Amino acid sequence: MLGSLESEVLISLRALEEAPAREVRKDLERRGIRVAYTTVATILSRLFDKGLVKRRRESCRGGERYVYRPGAVEQKYLVNLLKGVVAMFGPAGVVHLNEEIAKLNPSEERALRRQLGLD
């Protein structure tokens, strides 16, 4: 699960496509979310650790910095959600989930399979 500020950081990063923490903070501020630079940098680092964003190093005036870009958030989220269903509900939960998936129309099922990286 993501916290509300983590979600807001991801929204900003998606809008920017790729950005260092300072630009993400500026975008948050433009959207009315006031937060310290260090908080944004920490959240981006945690999102990287969770596999939800990617990063690369780049040289800058003060030395080096990370530039972040969104990762496969939906796929990672759905996989974790499925693991949660199995952990919470066991085999009965998996059976129920399978029954619900069987009710999807073909285009919805294809979209779900794409999101899960199965197609």
Biopython code that builds the backbone (N, CA, C, O; Angstrom):
import numpy as np
from Bio.PDB.StructureBuilder import StructureBuilder

atoms = [
    (1, "MET", "N", (0.831, -1.184, 0.000)),
    (1, "MET", "CA", (0.000, 0.000, 0.000)),
    (1, "MET", "C", (0.881, 1.256, 0.000)),
    (1, "MET", "O", (1.979, 1.271, 0.557)),
    (2, "LEU", "N", (0.372, 2.279, -0.629)),
    (2, "LEU", "CA", (1.082, 3.542, -0.666)),
    (2, "LEU", "C", (0.398, 4.554, 0.236)),
    (2, "LEU", "O", (-0.827, 4.579, 0.350)),
    (3, "GLY", "N", (1.206, 5.385, 0.872)),
    (3, "GLY", "CA", (0.664, 6.488, 1.637)),
    (3, "GLY", "C", (0.203, 7.589, 0.696)),
    (3, "GLY", "O", (0.531, 7.579, -0.490)),
    (4, "SER", "N", (-0.557, 8.533, 1.226)),
    (4, "SER", "CA", (-1.103, 9.590, 0.369)),
    (4, "SER", "C", (0.006, 10.451, -0.243)),
    (4, "SER", "O", (-0.085, 10.838, -1.408)),
    (5, "LEU", "N", (1.049, 10.753, 0.533)),
    (5, "LEU", "CA", (2.139, 11.572, -0.013)),
    (5, "LEU", "C", (2.939, 10.790, -1.055)),
    (5, "LEU", "O", (3.385, 11.362, -2.050)),
    (6, "GLU", "N", (3.120, 9.493, -0.833)),
    (6, "GLU", "CA", (3.796, 8.661, -1.841)),
    (6, "GLU", "C", (3.005, 8.689, -3.151)),
    (6, "GLU", "O", (3.584, 8.800, -4.232)),
    (7, "SER", "N", (1.689, 8.588, -3.045)),
    (7, "SER", "CA", (0.840, 8.636, -4.238)),
    (7, "SER", "C", (0.974, 9.980, -4.949)),
    (7, "SER", "O", (1.053, 10.029, -6.177)),
    (8, "GLU", "N", (0.998, 11.060, -4.187)),
    (8, "GLU", "CA", (1.136, 12.392, -4.784)),
    (8, "GLU", "C", (2.483, 12.550, -5.479)),
    (8, "GLU", "O", (2.562, 13.152, -6.550)),
    (9, "VAL", "N", (3.536, 12.016, -4.881)),
    (9, "VAL", "CA", (4.868, 12.073, -5.502)),
    (9, "VAL", "C", (4.853, 11.300, -6.822)),
    (9, "VAL", "O", (5.421, 11.755, -7.815)),
    (10, "LEU", "N", (4.207, 10.137, -6.834)),
    (10, "LEU", "CA", (4.117, 9.357, -8.074)),
    (10, "LEU", "C", (3.322, 10.100, -9.142)),
    (10, "LEU", "O", (3.682, 10.057, -10.318)),
    (11, "ILE", "N", (2.249, 10.778, -8.751)),
    (11, "ILE", "CA", (1.462, 11.559, -9.708)),
    (11, "ILE", "C", (2.334, 12.649, -10.333)),
    (11, "ILE", "O", (2.319, 12.845, -11.548)),
    (12, "SER", "N", (3.089, 13.351, -9.496)),
    (12, "SER", "CA", (3.983, 14.391, -10.009)),
    (12, "SER", "C", (5.042, 13.803, -10.932)),
    (12, "SER", "O", (5.313, 14.354, -11.999)),
    (13, "LEU", "N", (5.633, 12.702, -10.532)),
    (13, "LEU", "CA", (6.684, 12.091, -11.335)),
    (13, "LEU", "C", (6.140, 11.628, -12.684)),
    (13, "LEU", "O", (6.816, 11.755, -13.705)),
    (14, "ARG", "N", (4.933, 11.096, -12.690)),
    (14, "ARG", "CA", (4.329, 10.695, -13.963)),
    (14, "ARG", "C", (4.120, 11.893, -14.872)),
    (14, "ARG", "O", (4.374, 11.821, -16.075)),
    (15, "ALA", "N", (3.658, 12.992, -14.295)),
    (15, "ALA", "CA", (3.424, 14.202, -15.096)),
    (15, "ALA", "C", (4.739, 14.733, -15.665)),
    (15, "ALA", "O", (4.780, 15.213, -16.798)),
    (16, "LEU", "N", (5.803, 14.644, -14.884)),
    (16, "LEU", "CA", (7.110, 15.150, -15.306)),
    (16, "LEU", "C", (7.856, 14.156, -16.200)),
    (16, "LEU", "O", (8.759, 14.545, -16.941)),
    (17, "GLU", "N", (7.487, 12.887, -16.135)),
    (17, "GLU", "CA", (8.106, 11.772, -16.852)),
    (17, "GLU", "C", (9.471, 11.389, -16.306)),
    (17, "GLU", "O", (9.752, 10.201, -16.144)),
    (18, "GLU", "N", (10.317, 12.351, -16.021)),
    (18, "GLU", "CA", (11.630, 12.099, -15.428)),
    (18, "GLU", "C", (12.067, 13.392, -14.754)),
    (18, "GLU", "O", (11.984, 14.467, -15.347)),
    (19, "ALA", "N", (12.539, 13.284, -13.499)),
    (19, "ALA", "CA", (12.906, 14.509, -12.787)),
    (19, "ALA", "C", (13.695, 14.187, -11.520)),
    (19, "ALA", "O", (13.532, 13.119, -10.929)),
    (20, "PRO", "N", (14.556, 15.127, -11.108)),
    (20, "PRO", "CA", (15.204, 15.010, -9.802)),
    (20, "PRO", "C", (14.207, 15.415, -8.699)),
    (20, "PRO", "O", (13.143, 15.966, -8.985)),
    (21, "ALA", "N", (14.559, 15.139, -7.471)),
    (21, "ALA", "CA", (13.677, 15.411, -6.330)),
    (21, "ALA", "C", (13.245, 16.874, -6.274)),
    (21, "ALA", "O", (12.096, 17.170, -5.945)),
    (22, "ARG", "N", (14.153, 17.784, -6.592)),
    (22, "ARG", "CA", (13.834, 19.221, -6.521)),
    (22, "ARG", "C", (12.681, 19.587, -7.463)),
    (22, "ARG", "O", (11.802, 20.363, -7.091)),
    (23, "GLU", "N", (12.681, 19.033, -8.677)),
    (23, "GLU", "CA", (11.601, 19.322, -9.622)),
    (23, "GLU", "C", (10.295, 18.682, -9.191)),
    (23, "GLU", "O", (9.223, 19.254, -9.390)),
    (24, "VAL", "N", (10.379, 17.503, -8.606)),
    (24, "VAL", "CA", (9.172, 16.846, -8.086)),
    (24, "VAL", "C", (8.568, 17.701, -6.978)),
    (24, "VAL", "O", (7.352, 17.882, -6.921)),
    (25, "ARG", "N", (9.418, 18.226, -6.098)),
    (25, "ARG", "CA", (8.932, 19.095, -5.024)),
    (25, "ARG", "C", (8.249, 20.334, -5.586)),
    (25, "ARG", "O", (7.198, 20.744, -5.092)),
    (26, "LYS", "N", (8.839, 20.929, -6.614)),
    (26, "LYS", "CA", (8.238, 22.107, -7.241)),
    (26, "LYS", "C", (6.878, 21.789, -7.848)),
    (26, "LYS", "O", (5.953, 22.595, -7.754)),
    (27, "ASP", "N", (6.752, 20.618, -8.470)),
    (27, "ASP", "CA", (5.468, 20.224, -9.042)),
    (27, "ASP", "C", (4.425, 20.017, -7.943)),
    (27, "ASP", "O", (3.271, 20.419, -8.090)),
    (28, "LEU", "N", (4.834, 19.396, -6.852)),
    (28, "LEU", "CA", (3.917, 19.223, -5.724)),
    (28, "LEU", "C", (3.438, 20.584, -5.220)),
    (28, "LEU", "O", (2.253, 20.773, -4.947)),
    (29, "GLU", "N", (4.357, 21.515, -5.104)),
    (29, "GLU", "CA", (3.999, 22.849, -4.617)),
    (29, "GLU", "C", (3.031, 23.544, -5.577)),
    (29, "GLU", "O", (2.094, 24.212, -5.139)),
    (30, "ARG", "N", (3.255, 23.389, -6.878)),
    (30, "ARG", "CA", (2.328, 23.957, -7.874)),
    (30, "ARG", "C", (0.924, 23.383, -7.706)),
    (30, "ARG", "O", (-0.069, 24.048, -8.000)),
    (31, "ARG", "N", (0.856, 22.149, -7.233)),
    (31, "ARG", "CA", (-0.441, 21.499, -7.031)),
    (31, "ARG", "C", (-0.991, 21.741, -5.625)),
    (31, "ARG", "O", (-1.991, 21.142, -5.231)),
    (32, "GLY", "N", (-0.330, 22.624, -4.871)),
    (32, "GLY", "CA", (-0.830, 23.001, -3.548)),
    (32, "GLY", "C", (-0.374, 22.105, -2.413)),
    (32, "GLY", "O", (-0.922, 22.163, -1.312)),
    (33, "ILE", "N", (0.624, 21.281, -2.675)),
    (33, "ILE", "CA", (1.141, 20.370, -1.645)),
    (33, "ILE", "C", (2.508, 20.880, -1.214)),
    (33, "ILE", "O", (3.484, 20.773, -1.957)),
    (34, "ARG", "N", (2.569, 21.436, -0.009)),
    (34, "ARG", "CA", (3.823, 21.994, 0.507)),
    (34, "ARG", "C", (4.534, 20.918, 1.322)),
    (34, "ARG", "O", (3.988, 20.375, 2.282)),
    (35, "VAL", "N", (5.758, 20.626, 0.915)),
    (35, "VAL", "CA", (6.547, 19.597, 1.582)),
    (35, "VAL", "C", (8.024, 19.937, 1.406)),
    (35, "VAL", "O", (8.418, 20.524, 0.399)),
    (36, "ALA", "N", (8.817, 19.572, 2.370)),
    (36, "ALA", "CA", (10.254, 19.858, 2.323)),
    (36, "ALA", "C", (10.946, 19.014, 1.253)),
    (36, "ALA", "O", (10.524, 17.898, 0.950)),
    (37, "TYR", "N", (12.005, 19.566, 0.695)),
    (37, "TYR", "CA", (12.809, 18.852, -0.296)),
    (37, "TYR", "C", (13.298, 17.516, 0.265)),
    (37, "TYR", "O", (13.249, 16.497, -0.424)),
    (38, "THR", "N", (13.767, 17.521, 1.512)),
    (38, "THR", "CA", (14.307, 16.285, 2.101)),
    (38, "THR", "C", (13.229, 15.205, 2.215)),
    (38, "THR", "O", (13.522, 14.016, 2.087)),
    (39, "THR", "N", (11.993, 15.619, 2.453)),
    (39, "THR", "CA", (10.889, 14.656, 2.528)),
    (39, "THR", "C", (10.652, 14.025, 1.156)),
    (39, "THR", "O", (10.468, 12.812, 1.049)),
    (40, "VAL", "N", (10.657, 14.846, 0.115)),
    (40, "VAL", "CA", (10.465, 14.327, -1.247)),
    (40, "VAL", "C", (11.600, 13.380, -1.612)),
    (40, "VAL", "O", (11.358, 12.314, -2.179)),
    (41, "ALA", "N", (12.833, 13.756, -1.295)),
    (41, "ALA", "CA", (13.991, 12.905, -1.599)),
    (41, "ALA", "C", (13.878, 11.563, -0.872)),
    (41, "ALA", "O", (14.183, 10.517, -1.446)),
    (42, "THR", "N", (13.443, 11.591, 0.379)),
    (42, "THR", "CA", (13.272, 10.356, 1.153)),
    (42, "THR", "C", (12.181, 9.488, 0.548)),
    (42, "THR", "O", (12.357, 8.276, 0.420)),
    (43, "ILE", "N", (11.055, 10.089, 0.175)),
    (43, "ILE", "CA", (9.953, 9.328, -0.418)),
    (43, "ILE", "C", (10.387, 8.698, -1.736)),
    (43, "ILE", "O", (10.088, 7.531, -1.990)),
    (44, "LEU", "N", (11.090, 9.459, -2.581)),
    (44, "LEU", "CA", (11.571, 8.909, -3.852)),
    (44, "LEU", "C", (12.525, 7.736, -3.620)),
    (44, "LEU", "O", (12.479, 6.741, -4.343)),
    (45, "SER", "N", (13.381, 7.856, -2.620)),
    (45, "SER", "CA", (14.301, 6.766, -2.289)),
    (45, "SER", "C", (13.536, 5.522, -1.834)),
    (45, "SER", "O", (13.876, 4.403, -2.219)),
    (46, "ARG", "N", (12.514, 5.721, -1.025)),
    (46, "ARG", "CA", (11.695, 4.581, -0.564)),
    (46, "ARG", "C", (10.919, 3.961, -1.724)),
    (46, "ARG", "O", (10.801, 2.739, -1.808)),
    (47, "LEU", "N", (10.392, 4.796, -2.614)),
    (47, "LEU", "CA", (9.691, 4.270, -3.784)),
    (47, "LEU", "C", (10.643, 3.479, -4.676)),
    (47, "LEU", "O", (10.247, 2.484, -5.283)),
    (48, "PHE", "N", (11.900, 3.921, -4.757)),
    (48, "PHE", "CA", (12.916, 3.171, -5.500)),
    (48, "PHE", "C", (13.150, 1.815, -4.835)),
    (48, "PHE", "O", (13.214, 0.790, -5.513)),
    (49, "ASP", "N", (13.278, 1.813, -3.501)),
    (49, "ASP", "CA", (13.486, 0.559, -2.772)),
    (49, "ASP", "C", (12.324, -0.416, -2.962)),
    (49, "ASP", "O", (12.521, -1.631, -2.964)),
    (50, "LYS", "N", (11.121, 0.119, -3.120)),
    (50, "LYS", "CA", (9.924, -0.705, -3.339)),
    (50, "LYS", "C", (9.797, -1.154, -4.793)),
    (50, "LYS", "O", (8.920, -1.952, -5.125)),
    (51, "GLY", "N", (10.674, -0.642, -5.660)),
    (51, "GLY", "CA", (10.630, -1.008, -7.073)),
    (51, "GLY", "C", (9.579, -0.250, -7.871)),
    (51, "GLY", "O", (9.226, -0.665, -8.976)),
    (52, "LEU", "N", (9.073, 0.857, -7.329)),
    (52, "LEU", "CA", (8.011, 1.599, -8.000)),
    (52, "LEU", "C", (8.526, 2.731, -8.877)),
    (52, "LEU", "O", (7.799, 3.232, -9.735)),
    (53, "VAL", "N", (9.778, 3.140, -8.667)),
    (53, "VAL", "CA", (10.404, 4.134, -9.546)),
    (53, "VAL", "C", (11.795, 3.642, -9.908)),
    (53, "VAL", "O", (12.380, 2.812, -9.212)),
    (54, "LYS", "N", (12.308, 4.163, -11.001)),
    (54, "LYS", "CA", (13.684, 3.868, -11.423)),
    (54, "LYS", "C", (14.477, 5.160, -11.272)),
    (54, "LYS", "O", (13.907, 6.250, -11.227)),
    (55, "ARG", "N", (15.788, 5.025, -11.194)),
    (55, "ARG", "CA", (16.610, 6.227, -11.081)),
    (55, "ARG", "C", (17.946, 6.023, -11.762)),
    (55, "ARG", "O", (18.404, 4.902, -11.981)),
    (56, "ARG", "N", (18.551, 7.153, -12.088)),
    (56, "ARG", "CA", (19.907, 7.149, -12.652)),
    (56, "ARG", "C", (20.645, 8.331, -12.036)),
    (56, "ARG", "O", (20.028, 9.306, -11.607)),
    (57, "ARG", "N", (21.963, 8.236, -11.996)),
    (57, "ARG", "CA", (22.783, 9.332, -11.484)),
    (57, "ARG", "C", (23.119, 10.272, -12.631)),
    (57, "ARG", "O", (23.308, 9.853, -13.773)),
    (58, "GLU", "N", (23.186, 11.545, -12.297)),
    (58, "GLU", "CA", (23.631, 12.515, -13.284)),
    (58, "GLU", "C", (24.467, 13.579, -12.577)),
    (58, "GLU", "O", (24.244, 13.894, -11.408)),
    (59, "SER", "N", (25.414, 14.112, -13.299)),
    (59, "SER", "CA", (26.240, 15.189, -12.758)),
    (59, "SER", "C", (25.425, 16.468, -12.725)),
    (59, "SER", "O", (24.600, 16.724, -13.602)),
    (60, "CYS", "N", (25.671, 17.258, -11.705)),
    (60, "CYS", "CA", (25.014, 18.560, -11.600)),
    (60, "CYS", "C", (26.010, 19.538, -10.978)),
    (60, "CYS", "O", (27.130, 19.158, -10.635)),
    (61, "ARG", "N", (25.604, 20.771, -10.837)),
    (61, "ARG", "CA", (26.512, 21.815, -10.355)),
    (61, "ARG", "C", (27.124, 21.482, -8.990)),
    (61, "ARG", "O", (28.289, 21.796, -8.746)),
    (62, "GLY", "N", (26.358, 20.858, -8.109)),
    (62, "GLY", "CA", (26.868, 20.548, -6.773)),
    (62, "GLY", "C", (27.535, 19.197, -6.660)),
    (62, "GLY", "O", (28.002, 18.842, -5.577)),
    (63, "GLY", "N", (27.601, 18.433, -7.725)),
    (63, "GLY", "CA", (28.197, 17.099, -7.683)),
    (63, "GLY", "C", (27.372, 16.121, -8.492)),
    (63, "GLY", "O", (27.411, 16.140, -9.722)),
    (64, "GLU", "N", (26.618, 15.260, -7.806)),
    (64, "GLU", "CA", (25.761, 14.287, -8.478)),
    (64, "GLU", "C", (24.392, 14.286, -7.823)),
    (64, "GLU", "O", (24.239, 14.677, -6.666)),
    (65, "ARG", "N", (23.396, 13.838, -8.586)),
    (65, "ARG", "CA", (22.040, 13.702, -8.057)),
    (65, "ARG", "C", (21.370, 12.552, -8.774)),
    (65, "ARG", "O", (21.828, 12.101, -9.824)),
    (66, "TYR", "N", (20.276, 12.081, -8.192)),
    (66, "TYR", "CA", (19.467, 11.064, -8.844)),
    (66, "TYR", "C", (18.375, 11.740, -9.649)),
    (66, "TYR", "O", (17.801, 12.745, -9.232)),
    (67, "VAL", "N", (18.102, 11.168, -10.811)),
    (67, "VAL", "CA", (16.962, 11.579, -11.624)),
    (67, "VAL", "C", (16.036, 10.373, -11.670)),
    (67, "VAL", "O", (16.449, 9.276, -12.045)),
    (68, "TYR", "N", (14.781, 10.582, -11.287)),
    (68, "TYR", "CA", (13.810, 9.501, -11.147)),
    (68, "TYR", "C", (12.832, 9.467, -12.311)),
    (68, "TYR", "O", (12.568, 10.489, -12.945)),
    (69, "ARG", "N", (12.301, 8.287, -12.583)),
    (69, "ARG", "CA", (11.225, 8.117, -13.555)),
    (69, "ARG", "C", (10.302, 7.005, -13.038)),
    (69, "ARG", "O", (10.739, 6.129, -12.293)),
    (70, "PRO", "N", (9.039, 7.045, -13.432)),
    (70, "PRO", "CA", (8.103, 6.024, -12.943)),
    (70, "PRO", "C", (8.506, 4.639, -13.421)),
    (70, "PRO", "O", (9.037, 4.471, -14.519)),
    (71, "GLY", "N", (8.245, 3.658, -12.581)),
    (71, "GLY", "CA", (8.460, 2.271, -12.953)),
    (71, "GLY", "C", (7.133, 1.630, -13.308)),
    (71, "GLY", "O", (6.159, 2.328, -13.593)),
    (72, "ALA", "N", (7.087, 0.325, -13.293)),
    (72, "ALA", "CA", (5.863, -0.421, -13.601)),
    (72, "ALA", "C", (4.987, -0.487, -12.355)),
    (72, "ALA", "O", (4.817, -1.549, -11.756)),
    (73, "VAL", "N", (4.437, 0.657, -11.975)),
    (73, "VAL", "CA", (3.689, 0.767, -10.723)),
    (73, "VAL", "C", (2.480, -0.150, -10.708)),
    (73, "VAL", "O", (2.260, -0.875, -9.738)),
    (74, "GLU", "N", (1.685, -0.125, -11.790)),
    (74, "GLU", "CA", (0.462, -0.922, -11.799)),
    (74, "GLU", "C", (0.765, -2.407, -11.678)),
    (74, "GLU", "O", (0.115, -3.121, -10.915)),
    (75, "GLN", "N", (1.759, -2.867, -12.436)),
    (75, "GLN", "CA", (2.101, -4.290, -12.397)),
    (75, "GLN", "C", (2.574, -4.691, -11.005)),
    (75, "GLN", "O", (2.142, -5.715, -10.474)),
    (76, "LYS", "N", (3.447, -3.905, -10.418)),
    (76, "LYS", "CA", (3.957, -4.205, -9.081)),
    (76, "LYS", "C", (2.816, -4.203, -8.061)),
    (76, "LYS", "O", (2.746, -5.076, -7.197)),
    (77, "TYR", "N", (1.927, -3.220, -8.168)),
    (77, "TYR", "CA", (0.794, -3.105, -7.251)),
    (77, "TYR", "C", (-0.128, -4.318, -7.373)),
    (77, "TYR", "O", (-0.553, -4.881, -6.364)),
    (78, "LEU", "N", (-0.439, -4.721, -8.616)),
    (78, "LEU", "CA", (-1.342, -5.851, -8.820)),
    (78, "LEU", "C", (-0.731, -7.158, -8.309)),
    (78, "LEU", "O", (-1.428, -7.976, -7.710)),
    (79, "VAL", "N", (0.546, -7.352, -8.539)),
    (79, "VAL", "CA", (1.209, -8.560, -8.042)),
    (79, "VAL", "C", (1.149, -8.604, -6.515)),
    (79, "VAL", "O", (0.856, -9.648, -5.932)),
    (80, "ASN", "N", (1.429, -7.461, -5.866)),
    (80, "ASN", "CA", (1.347, -7.414, -4.401)),
    (80, "ASN", "C", (-0.071, -7.633, -3.911)),
    (80, "ASN", "O", (-0.280, -8.266, -2.876)),
    (81, "LEU", "N", (-1.048, -7.117, -4.644)),
    (81, "LEU", "CA", (-2.448, -7.314, -4.291)),
    (81, "LEU", "C", (-2.812, -8.793, -4.367)),
    (81, "LEU", "O", (-3.491, -9.314, -3.483)),
    (82, "LEU", "N", (-2.364, -9.465, -5.415)),
    (82, "LEU", "CA", (-2.639, -10.897, -5.548)),
    (82, "LEU", "C", (-1.987, -11.692, -4.421)),
    (82, "LEU", "O", (-2.581, -12.632, -3.893)),
    (83, "LYS", "N", (-0.776, -11.315, -4.058)),
    (83, "LYS", "CA", (-0.113, -11.991, -2.938)),
    (83, "LYS", "C", (-0.896, -11.776, -1.646)),
    (83, "LYS", "O", (-0.990, -12.673, -0.808)),
    (84, "GLY", "N", (-1.462, -10.568, -1.495)),
    (84, "GLY", "CA", (-2.276, -10.272, -0.315)),
    (84, "GLY", "C", (-3.541, -11.113, -0.272)),
    (84, "GLY", "O", (-3.946, -11.566, 0.798)),
    (85, "VAL", "N", (-4.172, -11.327, -1.426)),
    (85, "VAL", "CA", (-5.375, -12.165, -1.484)),
    (85, "VAL", "C", (-5.035, -13.581, -1.035)),
    (85, "VAL", "O", (-5.761, -14.182, -0.243)),
    (86, "VAL", "N", (-3.944, -14.099, -1.538)),
    (86, "VAL", "CA", (-3.531, -15.456, -1.165)),
    (86, "VAL", "C", (-3.221, -15.533, 0.329)),
    (86, "VAL", "O", (-3.639, -16.474, 1.003)),
    (87, "ALA", "N", (-2.492, -14.548, 0.845)),
    (87, "ALA", "CA", (-2.123, -14.564, 2.268)),
    (87, "ALA", "C", (-3.342, -14.425, 3.177)),
    (87, "ALA", "O", (-3.424, -15.090, 4.210)),
    (88, "MET", "N", (-4.289, -13.564, 2.798)),
    (88, "MET", "CA", (-5.442, -13.318, 3.662)),
    (88, "MET", "C", (-6.527, -14.382, 3.553)),
    (88, "MET", "O", (-7.119, -14.770, 4.560)),
    (89, "PHE", "N", (-6.793, -14.855, 2.338)),
    (89, "PHE", "CA", (-7.952, -15.707, 2.126)),
    (89, "PHE", "C", (-7.625, -17.145, 1.728)),
    (89, "PHE", "O", (-8.513, -17.995, 1.676)),
    (90, "GLY", "N", (-6.361, -17.412, 1.450)),
    (90, "GLY", "CA", (-5.959, -18.765, 1.099)),
    (90, "GLY", "C", (-6.607, -19.248, -0.187)),
    (90, "GLY", "O", (-6.967, -18.442, -1.044)),
    (91, "PRO", "N", (-6.758, -20.566, -0.326)),
    (91, "PRO", "CA", (-7.304, -21.146, -1.560)),
    (91, "PRO", "C", (-8.701, -20.625, -1.917)),
    (91, "PRO", "O", (-9.002, -20.433, -3.095)),
    (92, "ALA", "N", (-9.548, -20.396, -0.922)),
    (92, "ALA", "CA", (-10.905, -19.914, -1.206)),
    (92, "ALA", "C", (-10.854, -18.540, -1.881)),
    (92, "ALA", "O", (-11.643, -18.263, -2.785)),
    (93, "GLY", "N", (-9.937, -17.689, -1.448)),
    (93, "GLY", "CA", (-9.790, -16.368, -2.056)),
    (93, "GLY", "C", (-9.335, -16.463, -3.493)),
    (93, "GLY", "O", (-9.793, -15.701, -4.345)),
    (94, "VAL", "N", (-8.434, -17.397, -3.771)),
    (94, "VAL", "CA", (-7.938, -17.589, -5.130)),
    (94, "VAL", "C", (-9.065, -18.092, -6.030)),
    (94, "VAL", "O", (-9.201, -17.644, -7.169)),
    (95, "VAL", "N", (-9.870, -19.022, -5.518)),
    (95, "VAL", "CA", (-11.003, -19.543, -6.285)),
    (95, "VAL", "C", (-11.983, -18.410, -6.609)),
    (95, "VAL", "O", (-12.439, -18.277, -7.745)),
    (96, "HIS", "N", (-12.299, -17.593, -5.591)),
    (96, "HIS", "CA", (-13.226, -16.484, -5.803)),
    (96, "HIS", "C", (-12.660, -15.489, -6.824)),
    (96, "HIS", "O", (-13.377, -15.038, -7.718)),
    (97, "LEU", "N", (-11.394, -15.155, -6.691)),
    (97, "LEU", "CA", (-10.763, -14.235, -7.632)),
    (97, "LEU", "C", (-10.829, -14.784, -9.050)),
    (97, "LEU", "O", (-11.110, -14.046, -9.994)),
    (98, "ASN", "N", (-10.571, -16.075, -9.198)),
    (98, "ASN", "CA", (-10.630, -16.721, -10.505)),
    (98, "ASN", "C", (-12.044, -16.650, -11.078)),
    (98, "ASN", "O", (-12.218, -16.424, -12.275)),
    (99, "GLU", "N", (-13.060, -16.843, -10.223)),
    (99, "GLU", "CA", (-14.444, -16.748, -10.674)),
    (99, "GLU", "C", (-14.769, -15.332, -11.155)),
    (99, "GLU", "O", (-15.464, -15.153, -12.155)),
    (100, "GLU", "N", (-14.261, -14.331, -10.436)),
    (100, "GLU", "CA", (-14.500, -12.933, -10.827)),
    (100, "GLU", "C", (-13.808, -12.607, -12.143)),
    (100, "GLU", "O", (-14.366, -11.894, -12.977)),
    (101, "ILE", "N", (-12.611, -13.115, -12.333)),
    (101, "ILE", "CA", (-11.886, -12.886, -13.587)),
    (101, "ILE", "C", (-12.638, -13.534, -14.750)),
    (101, "ILE", "O", (-12.663, -12.989, -15.854)),
    (102, "ALA", "N", (-13.250, -14.695, -14.504)),
    (102, "ALA", "CA", (-14.006, -15.382, -15.552)),
    (102, "ALA", "C", (-15.208, -14.559, -16.011)),
    (102, "ALA", "O", (-15.699, -14.763, -17.122)),
    (103, "LYS", "N", (-15.690, -13.638, -15.184)),
    (103, "LYS", "CA", (-16.843, -12.794, -15.532)),
    (103, "LYS", "C", (-16.455, -11.609, -16.424)),
    (103, "LYS", "O", (-17.330, -10.947, -16.982)),
    (104, "LEU", "N", (-15.159, -11.339, -16.563)),
    (104, "LEU", "CA", (-14.713, -10.208, -17.375)),
    (104, "LEU", "C", (-14.996, -10.466, -18.854)),
    (104, "LEU", "O", (-14.943, -11.603, -19.322)),
    (105, "ASN", "N", (-15.299, -9.389, -19.578)),
    (105, "ASN", "CA", (-15.432, -9.565, -21.028)),
    (105, "ASN", "C", (-14.026, -9.670, -21.613)),
    (105, "ASN", "O", (-13.060, -9.290, -20.951)),
    (106, "PRO", "N", (-13.890, -10.177, -22.841)),
    (106, "PRO", "CA", (-12.553, -10.426, -23.410)),
    (106, "PRO", "C", (-11.621, -9.215, -23.414)),
    (106, "PRO", "O", (-10.427, -9.360, -23.153)),
    (107, "SER", "N", (-12.146, -8.020, -23.706)),
    (107, "SER", "CA", (-11.255, -6.850, -23.741)),
    (107, "SER", "C", (-10.770, -6.487, -22.338)),
    (107, "SER", "O", (-9.626, -6.062, -22.179)),
    (108, "GLU", "N", (-11.624, -6.647, -21.308)),
    (108, "GLU", "CA", (-11.212, -6.382, -19.930)),
    (108, "GLU", "C", (-10.161, -7.402, -19.485)),
    (108, "GLU", "O", (-9.201, -7.057, -18.796)),
    (109, "GLU", "N", (-10.352, -8.642, -19.881)),
    (109, "GLU", "CA", (-9.383, -9.682, -19.524)),
    (109, "GLU", "C", (-8.031, -9.427, -20.194)),
    (109, "GLU", "O", (-6.988, -9.594, -19.563)),
    (110, "ARG", "N", (-8.042, -9.024, -21.470)),
    (110, "ARG", "CA", (-6.779, -8.711, -22.165)),
    (110, "ARG", "C", (-6.069, -7.541, -21.481)),
    (110, "ARG", "O", (-4.850, -7.568, -21.311)),
    (111, "ALA", "N", (-6.832, -6.516, -21.090)),
    (111, "ALA", "CA", (-6.233, -5.358, -20.415)),
    (111, "ALA", "C", (-5.606, -5.773, -19.085)),
    (111, "ALA", "O", (-4.511, -5.324, -18.747)),
    (112, "LEU", "N", (-6.294, -6.623, -18.336)),
    (112, "LEU", "CA", (-5.763, -7.116, -17.059)),
    (112, "LEU", "C", (-4.499, -7.935, -17.283)),
    (112, "LEU", "O", (-3.518, -7.771, -16.558)),
    (113, "ARG", "N", (-4.515, -8.807, -18.272)),
    (113, "ARG", "CA", (-3.335, -9.624, -18.562)),
    (113, "ARG", "C", (-2.146, -8.752, -18.958)),
    (113, "ARG", "O", (-1.013, -9.036, -18.569)),
    (114, "ARG", "N", (-2.400, -7.676, -19.741)),
    (114, "ARG", "CA", (-1.322, -6.746, -20.107)),
    (114, "ARG", "C", (-0.759, -6.065, -18.873)),
    (114, "ARG", "O", (0.458, -5.953, -18.724)),
    (115, "GLN", "N", (-1.642, -5.605, -17.981)),
    (115, "GLN", "CA", (-1.193, -4.928, -16.762)),
    (115, "GLN", "C", (-0.363, -5.839, -15.881)),
    (115, "GLN", "O", (0.565, -5.389, -15.210)),
    (116, "LEU", "N", (-0.692, -7.108, -15.884)),
    (116, "LEU", "CA", (0.055, -8.079, -15.076)),
    (116, "LEU", "C", (1.316, -8.558, -15.782)),
    (116, "LEU", "O", (2.102, -9.312, -15.208)),
    (117, "GLY", "N", (1.514, -8.127, -17.018)),
    (117, "GLY", "CA", (2.694, -8.546, -17.765)),
    (117, "GLY", "C", (2.605, -9.968, -18.272)),
    (117, "GLY", "O", (3.627, -10.613, -18.508)),
    (118, "LEU", "N", (1.384, -10.461, -18.443)),
    (118, "LEU", "CA", (1.208, -11.838, -18.882)),
    (118, "LEU", "C", (1.052, -11.965, -20.397)),
    (118, "LEU", "O", (1.124, -13.067, -20.940)),
    (119, "ASP", "N", (0.843, -10.853, -21.067)),
    (119, "ASP", "CA", (0.722, -10.857, -22.536)),
    (119, "ASP", "C", (1.797, -10.006, -23.167)),
    (119, "ASP", "O", (1.854, -9.890, -24.391)),
]
sb = StructureBuilder()
sb.init_structure("model")
sb.init_model(0)
sb.init_chain("A")
sb.init_seg("    ")
for serial, (resi, resn, name, xyz) in enumerate(atoms, 1):
    if name == "N":
        sb.init_residue(resn, " ", resi, " ")
    sb.init_atom(name, np.array(xyz, "f"), 0.0, 1.0, " ", f" {name:<3s}", serial, name[0])
structure = sb.get_structure()
